Amino acid sequence: VGAGLSGLVAGINLRREGYEVEIWDGAKSLGMLEDFHPSIHATPIDPASVSRYIGVDISPCFTPAKRFRTIIEKKKYDLNPVNYYLVERGGRKTSIDTYLYNIAVDMGVKVHFDHYIRRLEDIPEHAVVATGFNKEGMEAIGIPHEVGTGAYARKKLDDPRFEDALMGWSGEYSTDYGYLSVANDLMFFLVFTRYPMSEQNIEDCKRHLEEREGLTFPKWSKHSGHSPVLGKDSLRLFKGSRVLTGTICGMIDPMGMFGIHGALMAGKIAELTYTDTERALDDFKRFNKNYQRVRVVSASMRRMPMRLTMANLMMKFPRLMSPSLKMIDDGIPGYDKHWSIDMMEGRTEVKD
């Protein structure tokens, strides 16, 4: 249930093992459950390593970031983009969704769209549940969730300075952050927060982009979505006889909310629950070994009243702050590199 990354990877691997596979998805077409897509996202990932584990070469979908800049209020820093990759989501032919979908269909997986699941009773016994950030999916499984709000914008790449670029944005307008990701000739910006974002917040964010980097977009849209409340009991692989995978099994980074790496790995684990249950349980435990520690640290940091001050200190004194960085960059399920330490190598402050 769900034709996102986890559902498609699970379907491909189950079909390879000889199962007859059907995937049900609520969208009317691939990757288009809402207007949020097409979108570009950035994540720390080793595409070759993930490809080996999931048995699908996903490296063609990931573009190495050429530059990584973070803007914290009026300060700018250029960081090392070595571990960061850009990937497109949605229904365009350049998206990872379309790439995996074509592989699945070519293997004989049957994908049914416009098939929306609202209750647990609608999900067959022994099915794989991969409903992601869908509110009804989380309610059906009994996963606590919260509403996040924000705004997004996109346009065709119109400035070579931003080709294959990643930028992070922090300001008083959000307790979380905003990011610009650019790939496949598409510029995409999203700012989100875990409280209602006001019109003034959005206007402040727009002004921040224009004043610091000269960035403007012709159209902005509001976004409201649901995300799981990541608690101590969020990691679970089963709901009765049903297999959980992706976001709803808890394989998401509690700190930065990086979800793509965990979603891909979780799709393979879902297949293993049918073909090698002991290995599935071992891999699930191993990939999520840092979850509880990162979850606690992350929750504490979000409650800090001087969040932006701490972010500036982290950029100004990276060696002093490296123990804190190491505590938060272990949260991506199944990713063993220290992406936050590496990104500080060669860090330079940018003067206007």
GILIN-V522610 format. One record per residue. RES is the residue in one small letter. PSI is psi as a letter, one per 30 degrees, with the letter a starting at -180 (none if undefined). Layout:
res:RES psi:PSI
res:RES psi:PSI
This chain:
res:v psi:j
res:g psi:k
res:a psi:h
res:g psi:a
res:l psi:e
res:s psi:e
res:g psi:e
res:l psi:e
res:v psi:e
res:a psi:e
res:g psi:e
res:i psi:e
res:n psi:e
res:l psi:e
res:r psi:e
res:r psi:e
res:e psi:g
res:g psi:g
res:y psi:k
res:e psi:k
res:v psi:k
res:e psi:k
res:i psi:k
res:w psi:k
res:d psi:k
res:g psi:f
res:a psi:l
res:k psi:f
res:s psi:l
res:l psi:k
res:g psi:g
res:m psi:h
res:l psi:f
res:e psi:l
res:d psi:f
res:f psi:e
res:h psi:l
res:p psi:k
res:s psi:l
res:i psi:k
res:h psi:l
res:a psi:k
res:t psi:k
res:p psi:k
res:i psi:l
res:d psi:j
res:p psi:e
res:a psi:e
res:s psi:e
res:v psi:e
res:s psi:e
res:r psi:e
res:y psi:e
res:i psi:f
res:g psi:g
res:v psi:k
res:d psi:j
res:i psi:g
res:s psi:e
res:p psi:f
res:c psi:f
res:f psi:k
res:t psi:k
res:p psi:k
res:a psi:k
res:k psi:e
res:r psi:l
res:f psi:j
res:r psi:k
res:t psi:k
res:i psi:j
res:i psi:j
res:e psi:c
res:k psi:f
res:k psi:k
res:k psi:k
res:y psi:k
res:d psi:k
res:l psi:l
res:n psi:j
res:p psi:g
res:v psi:e
res:n psi:g
res:y psi:k
res:y psi:l
res:l psi:k
res:v psi:k
res:e psi:k
res:r psi:l
res:g psi:a
res:g psi:g
res:r psi:l
res:k psi:f
res:t psi:g
res:s psi:l
res:i psi:f
res:d psi:e
res:t psi:e
res:y psi:e
res:l psi:e
res:y psi:e
res:n psi:e
res:i psi:e
res:a psi:e
res:v psi:e
res:d psi:f
res:m psi:f
res:g psi:g
res:v psi:k
res:k psi:k
res:v psi:k
res:h psi:j
res:f psi:l
res:d psi:h
res:h psi:i
res:y psi:k
res:i psi:k
res:r psi:f
res:r psi:l
res:l psi:e
res:e psi:f
res:d psi:f
res:i psi:j
res:p psi:l
res:e psi:k
res:h psi:g
res:a psi:l
res:v psi:k
res:v psi:j
res:a psi:h
res:t psi:g
res:g psi:b
res:f psi:g
res:n psi:k
res:k psi:e
res:e psi:e
res:g psi:e
res:m psi:e
res:e psi:e
res:a psi:e
res:i psi:f
res:g psi:h
res:i psi:k
res:p psi:k
res:h psi:l
res:e psi:l
res:v psi:k
res:g psi:k
res:t psi:l
res:g psi:a
res:a psi:l
res:y psi:l
res:a psi:l
res:r psi:l
res:k psi:l
res:k psi:k
res:l psi:k
res:d psi:g
res:d psi:j
res:p psi:f
res:r psi:f
res:f psi:g
res:e psi:k
res:d psi:h
res:a psi:l
res:l psi:k
res:m psi:k
res:g psi:k
res:w psi:k
res:s psi:k
res:g psi:l
res:e psi:f
res:y psi:f
res:s psi:k
res:t psi:f
res:d psi:c
res:y psi:l
res:g psi:l
res:y psi:k
res:l psi:k
res:s psi:k
res:v psi:k
res:a psi:l
res:n psi:h
res:d psi:g
res:l psi:k
res:m psi:k
res:f psi:k
res:f psi:k
res:l psi:k
res:v psi:k
res:f psi:l
res:t psi:l
res:r psi:h
res:y psi:l
res:p psi:k
res:m psi:k
res:s psi:l
res:e psi:e
res:q psi:e
res:n psi:e
res:i psi:e
res:e psi:e
res:d psi:e
res:c psi:e
res:k psi:e
res:r psi:e
res:h psi:e
res:l psi:e
res:e psi:e
res:e psi:e
res:r psi:e
res:e psi:g
res:g psi:g
res:l psi:k
res:t psi:l
res:f psi:k
res:p psi:f
res:k psi:k
res:w psi:k
res:s psi:k
res:k psi:l
res:h psi:k
res:s psi:k
res:g psi:l
res:h psi:k
res:s psi:k
res:p psi:k
res:v psi:j
res:l psi:j
res:g psi:a
res:k psi:f
res:d psi:g
res:s psi:f
res:l psi:j
res:r psi:k
res:l psi:f
res:f psi:l
res:k psi:j
res:g psi:b
res:s psi:f
res:r psi:k
res:v psi:k
res:l psi:k
res:t psi:l
res:g psi:b
res:t psi:e
res:i psi:f
res:c psi:f
res:g psi:g
res:m psi:i
res:i psi:k
res:d psi:j
res:p psi:f
res:m psi:d
res:g psi:f
res:m psi:g
res:f psi:k
res:g psi:f
res:i psi:e
res:h psi:e
res:g psi:e
res:a psi:e
res:l psi:e
res:m psi:e
res:a psi:e
res:g psi:e
res:k psi:e
res:i psi:e
res:a psi:e
res:e psi:e
res:l psi:f
res:t psi:f
res:y psi:e
res:t psi:f
res:d psi:i
res:t psi:e
res:e psi:e
res:r psi:e
res:a psi:e
res:l psi:e
res:d psi:e
res:d psi:e
res:f psi:e
res:k psi:e
res:r psi:e
res:f psi:f
res:n psi:g
res:k psi:f
res:n psi:g
res:y psi:e
res:q psi:e
res:r psi:e
res:v psi:e
res:r psi:e
res:v psi:e
res:v psi:e
res:s psi:e
res:a psi:e
res:s psi:e
res:m psi:e
res:r psi:f
res:r psi:f
res:m psi:k
res:p psi:f
res:m psi:h
res:r psi:e
res:l psi:e
res:t psi:e
res:m psi:e
res:a psi:e
res:n psi:e
res:l psi:e
res:m psi:e
res:m psi:e
res:k psi:e
res:f psi:i
res:p psi:e
res:r psi:e
res:l psi:e
res:m psi:f
res:s psi:e
res:p psi:e
res:s psi:e
res:l psi:e
res:k psi:f
res:m psi:f
res:i psi:f
res:d psi:g
res:d psi:g
res:g psi:f
res:i psi:j
res:p psi:k
res:g psi:g
res:y psi:j
res:d psi:f
res:k psi:l
res:h psi:i
res:w psi:e
res:s psi:e
res:i psi:e
res:d psi:e
res:m psi:f
res:m psi:f
res:e psi:k
res:g psi:g
res:r psi:k
res:t psi:k
res:e psi:k
res:v psi:k
res:k psi:k
res:d psi:none
